[in-house]
């Protein structure tokens, strides 16, 4: 009996230790990488991870930009703060450092326009983002007389299609569905469990990963020149619509 109890206690103790280690690992994974001070901030040594948060319900009509810069002189993950007069601008708005990122809210350009970002170093500007603005999703008000029903949104007419997600909810239920954006701008769903006040949230997430240093002479289009070592962009568009669900009788 004593042996059985000891084994049970040992298993319980090992389980608690594993849980603590797992929790610590999760906390560490969520922490930003260490800040470093590189020997140079020449554009060719820089890597940047960019998040564009286009909340299309924002009342200020602006889009959030978050950038984390790193140096390729150090192989491990890192971030840097510019301290020798370097600066970053997107559509003429200066980004400010909020450790570990540079951030700003940029006025959303008109359709068919671009987000253009520059890195200023040693008195010279280096364009590292020339990104066409994505469509406003603008899902219309819904009345659901039958099942299934269609969700309509405004797709991008010519840009690459991206992964999308729709979240439908009422006071007690939340349903998440992933799909790929289509040129038709229609997604058919079959939901019969929602009723009363709720919401519809559409999210489109587009990613681009540009690696390698290019100059205007290396490309047909000078706008795609990449003066930095790496530019990774996640462009997230979100549209929220509050609904009163009327499921079929």
N, C-alpha and C positions, 0 to 999 in steps of 0.2 A: 504494500500500500504506500509506504514511504517512497519507494523507488518510482512508482507511478506518479506520485505528487511532484517529486523532484523533476521528472522528465517534463511534466506539464508546465511547471514553473519555468524551466529552462527554455521551452518553446515559446512561452509567453514573453519572456525577457528578450529573446532573440527577435521576436516580432516587433516589440516596442523599439528596439535599437534600429531595426530596419526602417521603421516608420519615421523615426527621428532623422536618420541619415537621408531618407528620401525627401523629407521636408526641407532640410538644409540645402540639398542639391537644387531643389526648386527655387529657393530664395536666391542662391548664388546665380542660377541661370537667368533670373530676372534682373540681376544687377547689371549696370552698364559696364563696358570694358574699362580698363584703367586709362587714365589720361597720361599722355606722354608729351615730351617736348622734342620734336624732330630737329635735325641739323638744318634742314631746309624746308621751305613750304613751296618750292617750285611746283607748278601745276602737274608736271609729269610724275611727281611722287605722291600725289593725293588720290585717295579713294573716297567716294561719297555715297551714302545711302540716303535716299530722298523719299519722304512720304508726302503725298499731296492728298489732303482731306477736303473733298468737295462736298460739303454738307449743303445740299440744294434747298434746304429749308432755312438756312442762315439768314437772319434779317438784315445783316450788314452787306449782303451780296459779295462776300469775300470767301477766299479759299485758303485753308491753312497749309503752310509749307513747313516741313521739319527736315533738317539736314544734319547728318552726323558725318563729320570728316575724320579720316584716318590717314596715316602715313604708310606707304608701302616699304619704308626703310626698316620697319619692324614686322616680322612675320606674324606675331601673335595679334589677336584682336586689340584694338586701341581706339582712342579718340583724341582729337587735338583741338586746342583753342588758339586762334590766330592772335598774336600779340605784337606784330611788327608792321601794323598799318594795312594788313590784308582786309578785304571786305567782300561781302556777297550781296548781290542785288537780284531780285526777281521782278520783272516788269517795273523797274525803277524803284522798287521798295527794298529798303535795306533790311537784311536779316540780323537779328541780335542774338547774342550767345546766352542761352539758358542751359547750363551744363546738364547733359553732355551734348546738347544740340544747338543748332542755329535755327531760329523760328521767325515767322512773320505771317501776317494775314494779307493776302494780295487780292486786289479787286479782280473779280472774274471777268476776263475779256469777252468780247462778243463772239458769237459762233464763227467758226472758220478763222479765228485768231489763234495766237500762240502764247504759251508761257515761255518766257525767255529769261534765263538766269546767267549771270556773269560772276566770275571770280576775279577780283582786282588784286594784282600782285606787282610790286615794283613799278607802279604807275601805269600798268598795262591791263586791259580787260581781256579775259578769256571766257568765251561763251561755252558753257558746258551743258546747258539745257535749251532745246528748241523743240517744244512739245505742243502739238495741236490740242486745243481745248476739246474735251469730250462733250457729248450732247447732254442737254438737260433732260433727265428721264421723264419727269412730269407725268406720272401715272394719273389717269383721270379718275373721277369719283365713280364708285362701283355700286350697282344695284344687282343683286344676284337672284334672278328669278328661277334658275335651274342649275343642275349640276351635270357636267362640269361647267366651269365658267372661265373666261379668258381674262388675263391681266394684260393690259396694253401699256406700253412705254415707248419712249422715243429712242430708237437705236442709233448708233453711229452708222452713217451711210457708207463711208469709205474706209474708216480706220479698222484695224484688226479687231475681230470679235473677242470679247473677254468673258471670263467666268462671272456669273451673277448669282445672287441669292435673294429669295423672297421670304420674309418672315410675316406670317399671318397670325393674329392673336385676338383673343377676347379676354374677358375677366378671369377665365380659368384655364385656357388652352393656348399654347404657342406651337406653331408648326413651321419648321424651317425646310426649305427646298432649294437645292442648288441646280443650276442649269447653265447653258451657254447662251450668251446673247445671240439673237438672230436678226437678220436684216428686216424681217417682217415686224418686229417690235411686239410680238404676241407670245405669251406663255400661257398654255392651258393647264389649269389645275382642277382637281376634284376634291373639294372640301365641303363636308356636310355637317361638321361638328361645331362650327362657330355661330354664335348668336349674340346680339346686343352690341354694346359699344366695344370697339377694338381698334386695331391698326393694321396697316400694310406697310412694310418697309422693304424697299428695293435697294440692293447694293450691287454695284459693279466694281470689280477689282481688276485693274490692268497692270501688268508689270513689264518693264523693259530692263535689260541688263546689257550694258555696253562695256566691253573690255578692250583694252589696248589703246595706245595713243595714236590718234590720226590727225593729220593736218588737212587743210583745205585742198592741197595738191594731191592728197591720197584718195579723194572722193569726187564723185560727180557733182554732188550738192554740197557747197561749202558749209551749209547749216548743220550737217551731220558730223562735222569735224569734232573730235574728242580730245581736248588738250589735257584732260586728267587721265590717270591710269585706269580708273573704273568709275562708272556712273550707274547705279542701280536705282530704279524708280518704281515705287508702288503708288498707283493713281487710283484712289478710291472715291467713287461717286455714290452718294446716298440720298434717297428721297423717301420721306415719311408722309403717310396719308392716314388720317384718322377716319375710321369707318363705323357705321352702324350696320352690322351684318344681318342680312335677312335671308336665312337659308330656305330652301324649298319647303313648302308645306308637306 
